[in-house]
Amino acid sequence: MRDMENGYSLLDSTMYALIVRLGSHKRQIAAGLERLGLRLGQEVYLAQLWRRDGLCQGELAERTKVTAANITQVLRGLEKQGLVVRRRDDGDARIQRVWLTDAGRALERPVTEVWHDAEAAWLASLTPTQRKAIARLL
């Protein structure tokens, strides 16, 4: 209630405007990923492995900001899809490393294209001034 008293309006908020603006592009990404057999969010785990294959589960969880329980569930799904395999570390059997399969590696280009196309569409919807402002903020 206090925010409303100070003139705050959800519909006029920066966060709301950003979410609305990005919503259609998020749907574009989700549809593109679905055509590749992925669900939105799975590509983030693959992208971490494209950058550095063989991460241990803990590192992957940390890099993607999820819990150990969540990463186990996510990896189980990616394994069932044949995109990753988990193997014990040669030097420390307590550590389980995550490796891309050939199928997981093969998705790098098409997934990157899906994201690139969505980002290009979003940037095209902005004015040059808006693009510069966003670049300054990031």
C-alpha positions as CSV (number, residue, x, y, z in Angstrom):
1,M,0.0,0.0,0.0
2,R,2.8,2.4,0.8
3,D,4.2,2.2,-2.7
4,M,0.8,3.2,-4.1
5,E,0.7,6.2,-1.7
6,N,4.0,7.3,-3.2
7,G,2.7,7.1,-6.7
8,Y,4.1,3.8,-7.7
9,S,2.1,2.1,-10.4
10,L,2.9,-1.5,-11.5
11,L,1.7,-0.8,-15.0
12,D,3.9,2.2,-15.3
13,S,7.0,0.5,-13.8
14,T,10.2,0.0,-15.6
15,M,10.2,-3.7,-14.7
16,Y,6.7,-4.2,-16.1
17,A,7.6,-2.4,-19.4
18,L,10.7,-4.6,-19.7
19,I,8.9,-7.8,-19.1
20,V,6.2,-6.9,-21.6
21,R,8.7,-5.9,-24.2
22,L,10.7,-9.1,-23.7
23,G,7.7,-11.4,-23.5
24,S,7.2,-11.9,-27.2
25,H,11.0,-12.5,-27.7
26,K,11.0,-15.0,-24.9
27,R,8.2,-16.9,-26.6
28,Q,10.2,-16.7,-29.9
29,I,13.2,-18.3,-28.1
30,A,10.9,-21.0,-26.5
31,A,9.4,-21.9,-29.9
32,G,12.8,-22.1,-31.5
33,L,14.2,-24.3,-28.8
34,E,11.1,-26.5,-28.9
35,R,11.8,-27.1,-32.6
36,L,15.2,-28.3,-31.5
37,G,13.8,-30.6,-28.9
38,L,14.7,-28.4,-25.9
39,R,12.6,-26.6,-23.3
40,L,13.3,-23.0,-22.4
41,G,16.1,-22.9,-19.8
42,Q,17.9,-26.1,-20.9
43,E,20.0,-24.2,-23.3
44,V,21.6,-22.3,-20.5
45,Y,23.2,-25.5,-19.0
46,L,24.3,-26.5,-22.5
47,A,25.8,-23.1,-23.1
48,Q,27.9,-23.4,-19.9
49,L,29.2,-26.7,-21.2
50,W,29.9,-25.3,-24.7
51,R,32.0,-22.7,-23.0
52,R,33.8,-25.3,-20.8
53,D,33.0,-29.0,-21.2
54,G,33.6,-31.3,-18.3
55,L,32.4,-29.0,-15.5
56,C,31.7,-30.7,-12.2
57,Q,28.0,-30.7,-11.2
58,G,28.7,-28.2,-8.4
59,E,30.4,-25.7,-10.8
60,L,27.5,-26.0,-13.2
61,A,25.0,-25.4,-10.5
62,E,27.0,-22.3,-9.3
63,R,27.3,-20.9,-12.8
64,T,23.6,-21.3,-13.5
65,K,22.5,-20.1,-10.0
66,V,20.6,-23.3,-9.1
67,T,20.7,-25.7,-6.1
68,A,22.4,-29.0,-6.1
69,A,19.0,-30.7,-6.1
70,N,17.9,-28.7,-9.2
71,I,21.1,-29.4,-11.2
72,T,20.7,-33.1,-10.5
73,Q,17.1,-33.0,-11.9
74,V,18.1,-30.9,-14.9
75,L,21.0,-33.1,-15.8
76,R,18.9,-36.2,-15.5
77,G,16.6,-34.7,-18.2
78,L,19.5,-33.7,-20.4
79,E,21.0,-37.2,-20.1
80,K,17.7,-38.8,-21.0
81,Q,17.7,-36.7,-24.1
82,G,21.2,-37.9,-24.9
83,L,22.7,-34.4,-24.7
84,V,25.1,-34.9,-21.8
85,V,26.7,-37.7,-19.8
86,R,27.9,-37.7,-16.2
87,R,31.1,-39.4,-15.2
88,R,33.2,-39.6,-12.1
89,D,36.3,-37.5,-12.0
90,D,39.5,-39.6,-12.7
91,G,41.4,-38.0,-9.8
92,D,38.6,-37.7,-7.3
93,A,35.7,-40.2,-7.3
94,R,33.6,-37.8,-5.2
95,I,33.3,-35.4,-8.1
96,Q,31.0,-36.0,-11.0
97,R,31.8,-34.2,-14.2
98,V,29.3,-33.3,-16.9
99,W,30.3,-33.9,-20.6
100,L,28.5,-33.0,-23.8
101,T,27.7,-35.8,-26.2
102,D,28.0,-35.3,-29.9
103,A,24.2,-34.5,-29.9
104,G,24.7,-31.9,-27.2
105,R,27.6,-30.3,-29.1
106,A,25.6,-30.3,-32.4
107,L,23.0,-28.0,-30.8
108,E,25.4,-25.1,-30.2
109,R,25.0,-23.5,-33.6
110,P,21.2,-23.8,-33.9
111,V,20.6,-22.7,-30.3
112,T,22.9,-19.7,-30.7
113,E,21.0,-18.8,-33.9
114,V,17.7,-18.9,-32.0
115,W,19.0,-16.6,-29.4
116,H,20.7,-14.3,-31.9
117,D,17.6,-13.9,-34.0
118,A,15.5,-13.1,-30.9
119,E,18.0,-10.6,-29.7
120,A,18.2,-9.0,-33.1
121,A,14.4,-8.7,-33.3
122,W,14.3,-7.1,-29.8
123,L,17.1,-4.7,-30.5
124,A,15.4,-3.7,-33.8
125,S,12.3,-2.8,-31.8
126,L,14.3,-0.2,-29.8
127,T,15.2,3.3,-30.9
128,P,18.9,4.1,-31.2
129,T,18.7,6.1,-28.0
130,Q,17.2,3.2,-26.1
131,R,19.9,0.8,-27.4
132,K,22.6,3.2,-26.2
133,A,20.9,3.5,-22.8
134,I,20.8,-0.2,-22.4
135,A,24.4,-0.6,-23.5
136,R,25.4,2.0,-20.9
137,L,23.4,0.1,-18.2
138,L,25.0,-3.2,-18.9
